[in-house]
Amino acid sequence: MHIGELAERTGLSLRTLRHYDDVGLVSASARTEGGFRLYTQDDYDRLILIRRMKPLGFSLEEMAELLRVIDAMDTAPDDDTRAILDGFITDAAKRRAKLQQQLAMADEFVSLLEARR
């Protein structure tokens, strides 16, 4: 698929997709003769994973590391790779809990404001 379709399907901007390509996070699998980026379903899946990491505050470097770990798990998993993946799972769970706490505080704030109507 072309970059425009990928942007629409992932909800990411063209600028973001180009940036991810420039930094080597997710590169187009191919290019047309005219130089246009072409993406596969695997590229889409990787971008969806990245998109899920963004609200949890993972850095581009952390995203790249997780993608390397996932690639290693798909090809030649070992104990070190599993341990790194376990670390990501633990970290993601902690970040999610923090967001959940912030959301609860935001709900409480809205309720306080609504009570003043």
N, C-alpha and C positions, 0 to 999 in steps of 0.2 A: 504494500500500500504506500501511497505517497504521503509526504509529511503532513499535508492538510487533513487527510483522512485520519491519520494517526492522532493529530492534535484534537480533532473532533471526538474521536473515540476515547481518548484518555482524559480529556478535559484540561490538558496542558497547552500552553501557548506555543506558537511556532518558535518564538524567541527562546523559551525554555528548552524545547527539543533540540534546537541548534546548539545551545550552550552545553547541554548534556553530551552532544556529539563532539563538540570542541574539546571538552575536558576528558573525553574518553569514557564517560559513564555508560552511555548506551549509544553505540554508533549504528548508523544505517547498515543493513546487511549487504546492500548493493547500491549501485547508482545506475541511472539510465545513461544512454550515450550522451545525452545532453547535460549530464551531471546532477540530475535531480536525485535526491535521496529516496531509497526504497527500503521499506521496513517489512518484517515478517511477523507472524503471530508470536514467535519467541521474543522479538523486540518489544512487542506490545505488552506481553506478560511481564517482562523486566521493568518496563515503565510503570505498569500498574503497581508493582512491588515498591518501586521508588516513591510513587505517589502516596502510597500508604505509609511510608516512612516520614514524609514531610511534616505532617501534623505532630509527630512525636519529636520533632526537632533534631533528627539525625543529620549530621553534616554530609557534604558530598563525599568526603573521604570515608566516612562510615558506610555510606551507601555503596561505594565502590568495593569496600572490604566485604560487605555482606554478599554482594554479587559474586565476588571471587570465591567465597565460602560455598555459596550455592552451586557454583560451577564445579567446585571440587567435590561436593557431596554427590553431584550427578555423575561424575566420572570416576573418582577414586577416593571414596570417603575413608578417613582414618580417625584415630582417637583425637588427635590435635584439632582436626577440622570440626569434629563433633563438639568438642569443648568450646571452640570459638562460636559455633552456632548456638550452643546452650547459653553462652554469655550474651549473645544478641537477644535471645528469647527472654532472658531475665531482665536485661536492660529495657526492652520494649514493654514488658509487663510493668516495670516501675514507672516508666514514662506515661503509660496508659493510666495507671492509678493516679498519678499527679494530675493529668488532664481531667480525669473523672472528678477529682477533688475540686479543681478549679471550676468545672462545670456546675457542681453542686453550689459553690459559692456564688456563681453568676445567677443561678436559679433563685437563690435566697435573696440576692440583691434585687432582682426583678420583682420578686414577691413583696419586698419592703417598699419599693417604689409604687407598686400597684395598690398597696394598702393605704397609701397617702392620697389616692384619688378622691 
